[in-house]
């Protein structure tokens, strides 16, 4: 997954095109202001025209969840595991990736029905966190997010992460490094 945070709409669409060229299938645009909402809308329009799924990130409230759903987001991502947001995403039948960083959060998200979870901030947690959490929670698929680069992403995948997310590193990553990840 690619996270396109803080780019103007035209640059967001350009980076969406780059992600597509590199065979990266999911694109997240975090929403934290009106300007970033415009970038999300541009990415969603691009995704509708090209057949790509574009989701909204940094979903921290039920109201924001509903707003991005109404805008056409195909999925949502949160930095934490807010029970109200998780329940509303279920009610809206909108795929959601809750953020987790502790065993308690992993357990609570799993009990709420979320098998796919965002390990955040993965760079600070480290690949060994993925391995450690996979022991008691073998059914959980972690998406390592936060501090992931084309250089360290392989270590998270080797540790058992189901996927990785490239954030700010994506815009400056070399094509070969990103292609190597998408081919794993």
Order of alpha helices (4+ residues) and beta strands (2+ residues): beta-alpha-beta-alpha-beta-alpha-beta-alpha-beta-alpha-beta-alpha-alpha-beta-alpha-beta-alpha-alpha
